[in-house]
Amino acid sequence: MDMINEAGKGEKTKYRLARSMKECMKTMSVDNITVKQITENCGVTRQTFYRNFMDKFDLINWYFDKLLAKSFEHMGTGKIYRYSGKLPVKVQLGTFRWIPQSELP
């Protein structure tokens, strides 16, 4: 992911946490994911998580902001920036969950 390579040291930790959150979301709903699972999956402490984010929803919002900013950066340049995840995400009133391709309209 080139966003990670472009990030500074502090941002790289945030991207590692986001990648861990995405991995957890492949097998369970956001409501069932704990900060402990996120941090253990990427090898950082809970203290590091809370130094960067208020909670798991803050992490999700931060990551979506980064994706949107990167997409807007490329508007009008002929480049397309797409999320490279295998499963699409559905957003409803602050609730995030992975939706399998087969369930999309």
C-alpha positions, 0 to 999 in steps of 0.5 A, spaced: 500 500 500 503 506 497 499 510 503 504 507 508 510 508 504 508 515 504 507 516 511 511 518 517 513 514 522 507 515 527 503 514 521 505 507 519 503 505 526 496 508 525 496 504 518 498 498 521 493 498 526 488 499 520 490 493 517 489 489 523 482 492 524 481 490 516 483 483 518 479 482 524 473 485 520 474 479 515 471 474 520 467 478 525 463 484 526 466 491 528 461 490 534 465 484 536 472 486 535 476 489 541 482 493 541 486 488 545 485 483 538 487 489 534 493 490 538 495 483 539 494 482 531 499 487 529 504 487 535 503 494 539 500 495 546 494 498 547 497 504 550 500 505 543 493 504 540 490 509 545 495 514 544 493 514 536 485 513 537 480 514 542 476 507 540 476 503 534 471 507 531 476 513 531 481 508 527 475 506 522 474 514 521 481 516 520 482 510 515 476 512 511 479 519 511 485 517 509 482 513 503 478 519 501 483 524 501 488 520 497 482 519 492 481 526 492 488 528 490 488 524 484 481 527 481 482 530 475 489 527 474 487 521 470 489 516 476 484 512 479 485 510 487 481 504 489 481 500 495 485 494 494 481 490 500 477 484 497 471 485 501 467 491 500 465 495 506 458 498 507 457 504 511 450 506 515 449 511 520 456 510 523 456 502 523 461 499 519 461 491 517 464 487 511 459 485 506 460 479 502 460 480 494 454 476 494 450 480 498 451 486 494 445 489 490 
